[in-house]
């Protein structure tokens, strides 16, 4: 359930969802050639790591 749980938690926090979407869009605008989904997955992995460390 890892990613689904993270997505649900983020979606419940509208501001956090906006911040993550902005970071993904900003990376793409700065020349990151990966797909939106790949960059989003990276951000989800970061959120998962934060959740696992309890911060």
N, CA, C and O atoms as a GROMACS GRO file, in nm:
protein
  220
    1UNK      N    1   0.080  -0.121   0.000
    1UNK     CA    2   0.000   0.000   0.000
    1UNK      C    3   0.084   0.127   0.000
    1UNK      O    4   0.027   0.235  -0.007
    2UNK      N    5   0.212   0.119   0.007
    2UNK     CA    6   0.301   0.233   0.024
    2UNK      C    7   0.263   0.359  -0.050
    2UNK      O    8   0.231   0.460   0.012
    3UNK      N    9   0.265   0.356  -0.183
    3UNK     CA   10   0.238   0.477  -0.261
    3UNK      C   11   0.095   0.525  -0.246
    3UNK      O   12   0.070   0.645  -0.240
    4UNK      N   13   0.001   0.434  -0.239
    4UNK     CA   14  -0.139   0.474  -0.224
    4UNK      C   15  -0.159   0.547  -0.093
    4UNK      O   16  -0.229   0.648  -0.088
    5UNK      N   17  -0.098   0.497   0.013
    5UNK     CA   18  -0.108   0.562   0.144
    5UNK      C   19  -0.047   0.701   0.139
    5UNK      O   20  -0.105   0.796   0.191
    6UNK      N   21   0.070   0.714   0.077
    6UNK     CA   22   0.138   0.843   0.066
    6UNK      C   23   0.052   0.940  -0.015
    6UNK      O   24   0.035   1.055   0.024
    7UNK      N   25  -0.001   0.894  -0.128
    7UNK     CA   26  -0.085   0.979  -0.213
    7UNK      C   27  -0.210   1.023  -0.137
    7UNK      O   28  -0.250   1.140  -0.146
    8UNK      N   29  -0.272   0.933  -0.064
    8UNK     CA   30  -0.392   0.967   0.014
    8UNK      C   31  -0.361   1.072   0.120
    8UNK      O   32  -0.437   1.166   0.140
    9UNK      N   33  -0.248   1.054   0.186
    9UNK     CA   34  -0.209   1.148   0.292
    9UNK      C   35  -0.181   1.286   0.232
    9UNK      O   36  -0.220   1.387   0.290
   10UNK      N   37  -0.114   1.289   0.119
   10UNK     CA   38  -0.083   1.416   0.053
   10UNK      C   39  -0.212   1.481   0.001
   10UNK      O   40  -0.231   1.601   0.017
   11UNK      N   41  -0.298   1.402  -0.059
   11UNK     CA   42  -0.423   1.456  -0.114
   11UNK      C   43  -0.510   1.517  -0.004
   11UNK      O   44  -0.583   1.613  -0.029
   12UNK      N   45  -0.503   1.462   0.115
   12UNK     CA   46  -0.581   1.515   0.226
   12UNK      C   47  -0.529   1.652   0.268
   12UNK      O   48  -0.603   1.732   0.326
   13UNK      N   49  -0.403   1.679   0.241
   13UNK     CA   50  -0.342   1.808   0.273
   13UNK      C   51  -0.325   1.886   0.142
   13UNK      O   52  -0.223   1.874   0.075
   14UNK      N   53  -0.424   1.964   0.109
   14UNK     CA   54  -0.428   2.034  -0.020
   14UNK      C   55  -0.304   2.120  -0.043
   14UNK      O   56  -0.252   2.124  -0.155
   15UNK      N   57  -0.255   2.188   0.060
   15UNK     CA   58  -0.138   2.274   0.046
   15UNK      C   59  -0.014   2.191   0.012
   15UNK      O   60   0.066   2.230  -0.074
   16UNK      N   61   0.003   2.077   0.078
   16UNK     CA   62   0.118   1.990   0.051
   16UNK      C   63   0.111   1.938  -0.093
   16UNK      O   64   0.214   1.930  -0.161
   17UNK      N   65  -0.008   1.904  -0.139
   17UNK     CA   66  -0.025   1.856  -0.276
   17UNK      C   67   0.016   1.965  -0.376
   17UNK      O   68   0.081   1.936  -0.476
   18UNK      N   69  -0.022   2.089  -0.347
   18UNK     CA   70   0.015   2.199  -0.435
   18UNK      C   71   0.166   2.219  -0.436
   18UNK      O   72   0.225   2.243  -0.541
   19UNK      N   73   0.228   2.208  -0.319
   19UNK     CA   74   0.374   2.226  -0.310
   19UNK      C   75   0.447   2.118  -0.390
   19UNK      O   76   0.543   2.148  -0.460
   20UNK      N   77   0.402   1.996  -0.380
   20UNK     CA   78   0.466   1.886  -0.452
   20UNK      C   79   0.448   1.905  -0.602
   20UNK      O   80   0.543   1.887  -0.678
   21UNK      N   81   0.328   1.940  -0.645
   21UNK     CA   82   0.303   1.963  -0.788
   21UNK      C   83   0.391   2.077  -0.838
   21UNK      O   84   0.444   2.070  -0.949
   22UNK      N   85   0.407   2.183  -0.758
   22UNK     CA   86   0.492   2.295  -0.797
   22UNK      C   87   0.637   2.250  -0.812
   22UNK      O   88   0.703   2.286  -0.909
   23UNK      N   89   0.687   2.170  -0.715
   23UNK     CA   90   0.826   2.122  -0.723
   23UNK      C   91   0.849   2.038  -0.848
   23UNK      O   92   0.952   2.051  -0.915
   24UNK      N   93   0.752   1.952  -0.880
   24UNK     CA   94   0.764   1.868  -0.999
   24UNK      C   95   0.766   1.955  -1.125
   24UNK      O   96   0.850   1.936  -1.213
   25UNK      N   97   0.674   2.049  -1.134
   25UNK     CA   98   0.667   2.137  -1.250
   25UNK      C   99   0.793   2.223  -1.262
   25UNK      O  100   0.842   2.247  -1.372
   26UNK      N  101   0.845   2.269  -1.148
   26UNK     CA  102   0.965   2.352  -1.148
   26UNK      C  103   1.085   2.273  -1.198
   26UNK      O  104   1.165   2.324  -1.276
   27UNK      N  105   1.099   2.150  -1.155
   27UNK     CA  106   1.210   2.066  -1.202
   27UNK      C  107   1.201   2.048  -1.353
   27UNK      O  108   1.302   2.055  -1.424
   28UNK      N  109   1.080   2.023  -1.402
   28UNK     CA  110   1.063   2.005  -1.546
   28UNK      C  111   1.096   2.133  -1.621
   28UNK      O  112   1.158   2.129  -1.727
   29UNK      N  113   1.055   2.248  -1.567
   29UNK     CA  114   1.081   2.376  -1.632
   29UNK      C  115   1.230   2.409  -1.634
   29UNK      O  116   1.278   2.479  -1.723
   30UNK      N  117   1.302   2.357  -1.536
   30UNK     CA  118   1.446   2.383  -1.529
   30UNK      C  119   1.526   2.285  -1.613
   30UNK      O  120   1.649   2.284  -1.607
   31UNK      N  121   1.458   2.202  -1.690
   31UNK     CA  122   1.527   2.117  -1.786
   31UNK      C  123   1.536   1.970  -1.751
   31UNK      O  124   1.601   1.894  -1.823
   32UNK      N  125   1.472   1.927  -1.644
   32UNK     CA  126   1.471   1.784  -1.612
   32UNK      C  127   1.393   1.713  -1.722
   32UNK      O  128   1.275   1.741  -1.743
   33UNK      N  129   1.459   1.623  -1.791
   33UNK     CA  130   1.398   1.561  -1.909
   33UNK      C  131   1.314   1.438  -1.878
   33UNK      O  132   1.257   1.376  -1.968
   34UNK      N  133   1.307   1.401  -1.750
   34UNK     CA  134   1.224   1.286  -1.714
   34UNK      C  135   1.076   1.323  -1.729
   34UNK      O  136   1.039   1.441  -1.733
   35UNK      N  137   0.992   1.221  -1.737
   35UNK     CA  138   0.849   1.246  -1.748
   35UNK      C  139   0.796   1.301  -1.616
   35UNK      O  140   0.859   1.286  -1.511
   36UNK      N  141   0.680   1.364  -1.622
   36UNK     CA  142   0.614   1.416  -1.502
   36UNK      C  143   0.598   1.303  -1.401
   36UNK      O  144   0.622   1.322  -1.281
   37UNK      N  145   0.557   1.186  -1.448
   37UNK     CA  146   0.534   1.073  -1.359
   37UNK      C  147   0.663   1.030  -1.288
   37UNK      O  148   0.659   0.994  -1.170
   38UNK      N  149   0.776   1.033  -1.358
   38UNK     CA  150   0.903   0.994  -1.296
   38UNK      C  151   0.944   1.093  -1.188
   38UNK      O  152   0.990   1.053  -1.081
   39UNK      N  153   0.929   1.220  -1.216
   39UNK     CA  154   0.964   1.322  -1.118
   39UNK      C  155   0.868   1.315  -0.999
   39UNK      O  156   0.910   1.329  -0.885
   40UNK      N  157   0.741   1.293  -1.027
   40UNK     CA  158   0.642   1.278  -0.920
   40UNK      C  159   0.676   1.158  -0.833
   40UNK      O  160   0.665   1.165  -0.711
   41UNK      N  161   0.717   1.047  -0.895
   41UNK     CA  162   0.755   0.929  -0.818
   41UNK      C  163   0.872   0.960  -0.726
   41UNK      O  164   0.876   0.913  -0.612
   42UNK      N  165   0.967   1.038  -0.772
   42UNK     CA  166   1.080   1.079  -0.688
   42UNK      C  167   1.030   1.156  -0.566
   42UNK      O  168   1.076   1.133  -0.454
   43UNK      N  169   0.937   1.248  -0.588
   43UNK     CA  170   0.882   1.326  -0.477
   43UNK      C  171   0.805   1.237  -0.380
   43UNK      O  172   0.812   1.257  -0.259
   44UNK      N  173   0.731   1.140  -0.433
   44UNK     CA  174   0.659   1.046  -0.346
   44UNK      C  175   0.756   0.963  -0.263
   44UNK      O  176   0.732   0.937  -0.146
   45UNK      N  177   0.866   0.923  -0.325
   45UNK     CA  178   0.968   0.847  -0.252
   45UNK      C  179   1.027   0.931  -0.139
   45UNK      O  180   1.053   0.879  -0.030
   46UNK      N  181   1.047   1.059  -0.164
   46UNK     CA  182   1.097   1.148  -0.059
   46UNK      C  183   0.996   1.157   0.056
   46UNK      O  184   1.035   1.153   0.173
   47UNK      N  185   0.868   1.169   0.022
   47UNK     CA  186   0.765   1.176   0.125
   47UNK      C  187   0.758   1.047   0.206
   47UNK      O  188   0.739   1.049   0.328
   48UNK      N  189   0.775   0.935   0.136
   48UNK     CA  190   0.774   0.805   0.202
   48UNK      C  191   0.892   0.795   0.299
   48UNK      O  192   0.877   0.744   0.410
   49UNK      N  193   1.008   0.844   0.258
   49UNK     CA  194   1.127   0.841   0.343
   49UNK      C  195   1.106   0.929   0.466
   49UNK      O  196   1.146   0.893   0.577
   50UNK      N  197   1.044   1.044   0.448
   50UNK     CA  198   1.016   1.133   0.562
   50UNK      C  199   0.922   1.063   0.659
   50UNK      O  200   0.941   1.068   0.780
   51UNK      N  201   0.819   0.997   0.605
   51UNK     CA  202   0.723   0.926   0.691
   51UNK      C  203   0.793   0.815   0.767
   51UNK      O  204   0.764   0.794   0.885
   52UNK      N  205   0.883   0.743   0.702
   52UNK     CA  206   0.951   0.630   0.766
   52UNK      C  207   1.049   0.673   0.874
   52UNK      O  208   1.076   0.597   0.967
   53UNK      N  209   1.104   0.795   0.862
   53UNK     CA  210   1.197   0.843   0.964
   53UNK      C  211   1.124   0.918   1.075
   53UNK      O  212   1.184   0.955   1.176
   54UNK      N  213   0.994   0.939   1.056
   54UNK     CA  214   0.914   1.004   1.159
   54UNK      C  215   0.927   1.154   1.167
   54UNK      O  216   0.888   1.214   1.267
   55UNK      N  217   0.981   1.218   1.064
   55UNK     CA  218   0.996   1.364   1.066
   55UNK      C  219   0.875   1.430   1.010
   55UNK      O  220   0.870   1.553   1.004
   0.00000   0.00000   0.00000
